[in-house]
């Protein structure tokens, strides 16, 4: 994407961001110190964006300048993910590409739950970072502690969650059939 293409997309992005936040031009003008007419010309593409104008707008919307201008991604290898809360658990995706092996950092709050084992296609790997993770897998009921890992075929009825003794933070790797990592959990009490 050329610089001109990036700059041409700034106006519509500014308008969309402002409207998503339900902010009027007058309110944004008051927050940024930029006149309403200048903001309007920026959004319509009649005025070229400059750093002097974009920085206060980025601050007002509390976004990075890159997000504001829609800068093309660089070869930065870091994964910048937003947390997803599902069923009381917080998941941070650690992989960018859909399909194939998926990695998540998961935070399970302290709570006592009755296991509800489920099955589905694939393989799952769990690695506990901190706390204690209860894993019910078929007829096994084990507790994994920091530094322990488990691997299992997800076609076997399984459930995992907090032991109820505190929160647990773990990595979850989920992949299609055949992509395996070879680590095992030791049974509870071993």
C-alpha positions as CSV (number, residue, x, y, z in Angstrom):
1,X,0.0,0.0,0.0
2,X,1.4,3.4,-1.0
3,X,1.6,6.4,1.3
4,X,-1.1,8.2,-0.8
5,X,-3.4,5.2,-0.4
6,X,-2.8,5.2,3.4
7,X,-3.4,8.9,3.6
8,X,-6.6,8.7,1.5
9,X,-8.1,6.2,4.0
10,X,-7.5,8.4,7.0
11,X,-10.5,10.7,6.6
12,X,-13.1,7.9,6.4
13,X,-11.4,6.1,9.3
14,X,-11.5,9.3,11.4
15,X,-15.2,9.7,10.7
16,X,-16.0,6.0,11.4
17,X,-14.0,6.1,14.7
18,X,-15.7,9.3,15.8
19,X,-19.2,7.9,15.0
20,X,-18.5,4.5,16.6
21,X,-17.7,6.4,19.8
22,X,-20.8,8.6,19.4
23,X,-18.7,11.8,19.5
24,X,-19.8,15.0,17.8
25,X,-17.4,17.2,15.8
26,X,-18.0,19.9,18.4
27,X,-17.1,17.6,21.3
28,X,-14.0,16.3,19.5
29,X,-13.0,19.9,18.7
30,X,-13.3,20.9,22.3
31,X,-11.1,17.9,23.4
32,X,-8.4,18.3,20.8
33,X,-8.4,22.1,20.3
34,X,-8.8,21.6,16.5
35,X,-11.5,23.6,14.9
36,X,-14.7,21.9,13.8
37,X,-14.1,23.0,10.2
38,X,-10.6,21.5,10.1
39,X,-11.9,18.2,11.6
40,X,-14.7,18.1,9.0
41,X,-12.2,18.8,6.2
42,X,-10.0,16.0,7.5
43,X,-12.8,13.5,7.6
44,X,-14.0,14.4,4.1
45,X,-10.5,14.2,2.6
46,X,-10.3,17.9,1.7
47,X,-7.4,18.4,4.1
48,X,-4.3,16.2,4.3
49,X,-3.7,14.7,7.7
50,X,-0.6,15.9,9.5
51,X,1.1,14.6,12.6
52,X,0.2,17.9,14.3
53,X,-3.5,17.1,13.7
54,X,-3.5,13.4,14.2
55,X,-1.8,13.2,17.5
56,X,-4.5,15.0,19.5
57,X,-7.2,13.0,17.7
58,X,-5.4,9.7,18.6
59,X,-5.1,10.9,22.2
60,X,-8.8,11.8,22.3
61,X,-9.9,8.4,20.9
62,X,-7.2,6.6,23.1
63,X,-5.8,4.7,20.1
64,X,-2.3,4.3,18.7
65,X,-1.5,6.5,15.8
66,X,-1.0,3.4,13.6
67,X,-4.6,2.4,14.2
68,X,-5.8,5.8,13.5
69,X,-4.2,6.0,10.1
70,X,-4.5,2.3,9.2
71,X,-0.8,2.0,8.6
72,X,0.2,-1.2,6.9
73,X,1.5,-3.8,9.2
74,X,5.2,-4.1,9.5
75,X,7.2,-7.2,10.0
76,X,6.8,-6.9,13.7
77,X,6.6,-10.5,14.9
78,X,4.7,-9.7,18.1
79,X,1.1,-10.8,18.3
80,X,-1.1,-8.0,19.7
81,X,-4.3,-9.6,20.7
82,X,-7.3,-8.4,22.5
83,X,-8.7,-10.5,25.4
84,X,-11.9,-12.5,24.7
85,X,-14.1,-13.4,27.7
86,X,-16.1,-16.6,27.2
87,X,-17.9,-18.5,29.9
88,X,-16.1,-16.5,32.6
89,X,-12.7,-17.3,31.2
90,X,-10.4,-14.7,29.6
91,X,-8.6,-15.9,26.5
92,X,-5.8,-14.1,24.7
93,X,-5.2,-15.5,21.2
94,X,-1.5,-16.1,20.6
95,X,-1.7,-17.0,17.0
96,X,-2.7,-14.8,14.1
97,X,-3.7,-17.2,11.4
98,X,-7.1,-19.0,11.4
99,X,-7.1,-22.7,11.0
100,X,-4.3,-25.1,11.9
101,X,-2.7,-25.0,15.4
102,X,-4.2,-22.3,17.6
103,X,-2.6,-21.1,20.8
104,X,-4.3,-19.2,23.7
105,X,-3.2,-17.9,27.1
106,X,-6.2,-18.4,29.4
107,X,-7.1,-17.1,32.8
108,X,-9.7,-19.1,34.7
109,X,-11.0,-17.3,37.8
110,X,-11.3,-19.0,41.2
111,X,-14.6,-20.9,41.1
112,X,-16.0,-24.3,42.0
113,X,-17.7,-25.9,39.0
114,X,-19.2,-29.3,38.4
115,X,-17.4,-30.8,35.4
116,X,-19.4,-31.2,32.2
117,X,-17.1,-33.3,29.9
118,X,-17.5,-32.7,26.2
119,X,-16.0,-34.2,23.0
120,X,-15.0,-32.7,19.6
121,X,-12.4,-33.4,16.9
122,X,-8.8,-32.5,17.4
123,X,-6.0,-32.5,20.0
124,X,-5.5,-30.2,22.9
125,X,-2.4,-29.4,25.0
126,X,-2.5,-27.5,28.3
127,X,0.5,-26.0,30.1
128,X,-0.1,-24.5,33.5
129,X,1.7,-21.2,34.1
130,X,0.3,-20.5,37.7
131,X,-2.3,-21.9,40.0
132,X,-3.9,-25.4,39.8
133,X,-5.9,-26.7,36.8
134,X,-8.3,-29.6,37.2
135,X,-8.5,-31.9,34.2
136,X,-11.2,-34.5,33.9
137,X,-10.3,-36.8,31.0
138,X,-12.3,-39.9,30.5
139,X,-12.0,-41.8,33.8
140,X,-9.0,-39.7,34.9
141,X,-9.4,-36.7,37.3
142,X,-6.0,-35.0,37.7
143,X,-4.7,-31.6,39.0
144,X,-2.0,-29.9,37.0
145,X,0.2,-27.4,38.8
146,X,2.6,-24.7,37.5
147,X,5.1,-26.3,35.0
148,X,2.9,-29.3,34.2
149,X,1.4,-30.1,30.9
150,X,-1.2,-32.5,29.5
151,X,-1.9,-33.7,26.0
152,X,-5.1,-35.4,24.9
153,X,-7.4,-36.4,22.0
154,X,-10.4,-34.2,22.3
155,X,-12.7,-37.1,21.2
156,X,-12.2,-38.4,24.7
157,X,-14.8,-36.7,27.0
158,X,-12.9,-33.9,28.8
159,X,-13.3,-30.8,31.0
160,X,-10.8,-28.5,32.6
161,X,-11.1,-25.6,35.0
162,X,-10.3,-24.1,38.3
163,X,-10.0,-26.4,41.3
164,X,-11.8,-23.8,43.3
165,X,-8.7,-23.0,45.3
166,X,-7.7,-19.9,43.3
167,X,-7.4,-18.7,39.8
168,X,-5.3,-20.6,37.3
169,X,-3.4,-19.3,34.3
170,X,-2.5,-21.7,31.5
171,X,-1.6,-22.0,27.8
172,X,-3.9,-23.9,25.6
173,X,-2.8,-25.3,22.2
174,X,-5.5,-26.7,20.1
175,X,-4.9,-28.4,16.7
176,X,-6.5,-30.7,14.2
177,X,-6.1,-34.4,14.4
178,X,-2.5,-35.6,14.1
179,X,-0.7,-32.5,15.3
180,X,0.7,-33.7,18.6
181,X,3.1,-32.7,21.3
182,X,4.4,-35.4,23.6
183,X,4.1,-34.4,27.2
184,X,2.0,-35.9,30.0
185,X,0.4,-34.9,33.2
186,X,1.1,-37.0,36.3
187,X,-2.1,-38.3,38.1
188,X,-3.3,-36.5,41.2
189,X,-1.5,-37.9,44.2
190,X,1.5,-39.2,42.3
